[in-house]
């Protein structure tokens, strides 16, 4: 386990974690205001997936692939390792199985269909990103290594999961096998699993590196901020960036925690990513925009910024890096 440096003062005040330069100032009053005034667009109750995953085989371990399972869940294959981000493999993003946001698309692959998982990257502890039933199911099946931001390990250890490494921003660890490293990077967000633990655990994004020039950046949940430029400066432009484009309306409520598609395009350009893949949309209705609005807004933003190489895979679709 890497040495944990003292909490860095720019994102920890001695009691709670915080966003440097961009304090998250939305509380119960703003939440109630939003719920009482929201203009929620109608979503379908179910959408059938049309894509089929094409996971790499062990013989293709020198390649790079990313398969979108839905929401913020990806299967990443690089350096002969299989990583899963923010696994959410079941019906609801909720602390209880009978209430809360319900997915309109099935996962792009079921638990049984996933390749053996070597490591899980968790970005933060919100229920749509740290789903305990999914985490426990992966632990029981594969006993992978869990990488989490500071303060999140105890939640997993209460479930009997002991292969856990906690990292602070900009810390790096090497995965078993020695080829792939993972670095926790900043994000503009927040944490909570109850009314009393806001900001008690850290949040972040991840950069996985196979040591051969192939890197994957996973943004987790984030608003747009200068951290994307910092990530490029410190870790280099990623081969592929997985960027959220959904759950962004209304902006007065969401701008400091979720990017809209225009923000995502600016993040893509700040990172200097060779390719970016869209996520965090068309799976759960968490905010007010229509199910197809993020993709339409993304296309408009790409034209507005004269940008390209930002793709919108289908749930279940596998993207593979070009050879060479």
N, C-alpha and C positions, 0 to 999 in steps of 0.2 A: 504494500500500500504506500502511495507517495506521501511524503511529509506534508501536513496541512499547515500552511503559513497562518499567522494570526489574521483575523478578519481585516480585510483591507478597508481603511476608513472611508473611501469614496463610496462603498456600497454596504457599509454596516456601521450603525451609530453606537454600538456597544450593547444594544438590546434587540434591535430588529434590523433586517436587511432593508435596503432601499435602492431606488433607481438614481444613479448619479445625474444631477442636473435636470431631471424630469420627475419630480415627485408624483406618485399616483395619489390623486386627491378625490377619488370617487368613493363615496361611502353609502350608508344605508339611505340617506335622503335622496341621493341621485338615483339609486336603484329603484326606490319607490316611485320617484318622478317618472322614470323611464317606463316602468310597468303600467302606470296609470295613463300615460300619454302615447304609448307605442302604436305604430302603424305596421303591424306585422303582416307581411305578404303571405299568401296561401301557398303551401308546399304540397306536392303529392304525398300520399301515405306510403307509397312504395315505388321504387324505380329498379328495374331489372338491370343487372350488370351485363355488359356485352363483351368485356375483355377477359382473356384467360392468362394467368401468370405464366411466365417462361423463366422459372428459376434456373440459375446456373447449376450445372452438375459439378461434382468434385473434380472432374477432368478439366473444367473451365475456371479453375481457381485463380488464374492469372488475369481474369477479366473483372470488369466493374459493372454491376447491375443494381437497379433500384426498382422495386415493385411496390406500387401504391395499394395498400390494403384498405384505405379509407381514412378520412379525417386526418390525423397526424401520424398514422401508423404506416411505416415503411419496412420492407425487408431489404436491407442493404447487403450486398455481397461484394467484398473486395479483399484482396490479400489472402484469399482462401478462407476468410471468416464470414460468418453470417450474423448480422446485427439487426435488431428490431428496435425501432423508435416508438416511444409512447404507445405501447400496445393496448388497443381497445378492440377486443375480438368478439364481444357479445352485444346484446341488443340495446342496452341503455348506457348513457353517460351519466351515472347517478350513484349515490351511496346505497340505494336500495333497488331491488330488481323489478319493482312494480310501479315505479313513478320516475319522472325525470325525462330528459330528452331521449327520444327513441329514434334509432337510425332508420332512414328511408331506403338505404341500400344495404344489402348484406355485405359482410367483409369480402374483400377481393379474393381471399383465401381463408379457409377455416383453419383452426388450430391444427387439425390432423393433416392438413395439406401443406403446412409450412415445412421448409427444410429444417434440419437441426439447428438450433439457435445457440451461438457461442456467447453473445453478450447482448444486453438490453440497455439502451440509452434513454434515460428519463429526463425530460426537460424541466418539469415542475410538478407540484402536487395537486393541481385542480383535477376534478373527477373525470373530465374528458381527456386527460393526458396521463394520469396515474390511476389506472383502473385495477383495483386489487384483485378481482376475480381473474382478470387476464394475466396479471403478474404471477399470481399463485399457480395458475394453470401452466405457464411456461416454466416456472421453477420445478413443478412436479414432473413435467415431461422431460426437460433437458438440463436442469440445474445450471442455467447460464450465469455469467457474471453480470451483476447489475451495477451500472454506473449512474450516480445521482448527484445533484448539487448538494452542498452542505445542508445538514439538518433534516434530510429526507431518509437517511438510512434507518432510523429507528422505526419508521412506519413499516418498512419491509421486514425488519428483524422481528417485529411482533407477529409476523406471519410465518416465522420459522425460516426465513431466507437469510443465510449468513454470508453468502458470496456477494458482498456489497462493498463498493468503494465510493466514498464521498469526495467530491472535488470542489475547490473554490474556482472562481473565474481565472482563466489563463493557466490553470494547472493541467498537466498531461499525465496520462497513465498508459502503460503498454498492455495490450490484451494478451491472454495466454497464447503461446505460439511465437510471440516476439516480433511479428511482422507489422501489425496494425497498432497505431496509437490513437487515442481519443483525447481531445482537449475540450474542456468546458469553457465556453466563451460567454460574454454578456448577452442579455436580452432586456428589452424594456417591458416589464410585466410585473407580476406580484404573485403571492402565494397565499393559500388558505384552504383548509378542509372543514373549518367550523367558524363560528362567530368570534372565537377567542384566540385564534392562532394566526391572524393576518401578519404576513411578513416574517414569521418565525423561521421559515426555511427559505433557502435560496432558490432561484430559478435561473435558467440559462439556455444556451444553444450549444451545439456540438459540432466539432470538426474531426472527422475520421480520416486517417492518412495511412496509406498502405506502404509508405516508404519508397515507392517507385514512381512518384509523381502523380498519383491519383488520389484525390481528396474529395470527400463528400461533406457538405455543410448542411446541417439540419437546424432550422431557425427556431423550432418549437413554437411557442406563442410569443408574439412581440409586437410592440408598436414600432414605428419608424424613428430611428435616432442615429446618432453619429457612431454607434458601435459597429455598424457594418463597415465603415471605412477603417476603423481600428482593427477589425478582424482581418481585412485584406492586408493592412500594413504589417501586422504581427504574424499572421499565419499564411499569407499568400492567397491569391485568387483560387477559389475551389474549382475542381473539374465540373462538379454539379452542385447546385444549391437547391434545397428543398424549402420553398418559401410559402407561407400562408397567404391566401388571397380572400378568405371569407370571414364571416362573423364580424362585420365592420359598421353596421348601421344600428342606431344613429351615431354620427361622428362625435357629437358632443360627449357621448358616454364612452365610446370605444377607442378614440384616437390614441390614447396613451397605453393601450393594452393589445389592440389588434390592428394590423395594417389593413388598409384597403388596397385594391389592385394598383392604384397609382403609386402608393407607398412601396408596394412589392416590386414594381418596376424600378423605382429609384434604388431600392436595396440591391436588386440584381446588378444594376450599373455600379453602385458603390463597391460591391464585392468583386466585381470584375469576373463573375462566374462565366465559364465557357457555355454552360447551359443551366437554366433554372427550370425546375418542375413545380407546378402549382399543387398545393395541398390545402387542407383545412377548409373545405367547402363541399357542398353537395352531399353531405352525409348526415349531419344533425342540424336541425334548425335551432340555432342558439340565439340568433339576433333577428333583425327585421327585414333584411333584403330577400328578394326572391331567390329560388334555388339556382336559376341560371344567370343571375345578375353578376356574380363575381367573374365569370368567364367573359361575358359581354364587356364588362368594365375593364378587364385586363386587356382585351384586344384594342379597345379605345386608348388605353394608357400606352401600350406599346407603340401605336401609331403616333400618339402625341409626343413621346420621347424619342421617336425614330430609333427604337430599340428592337432587338430580335433575340432569337435563341431562348425564348421563355415559352415552355410547352405546357399543355394542359392534358396530362394523361387521364385515361378513364380509370375508374376503380378496378383494380385487378390487372392493370396493364404494367408490363415490365419495360423499363428503359434500359438499354445497354449502351455503354460508352463505345464510341467507334474504335476500331482497332488502331493501335499506334497512338 
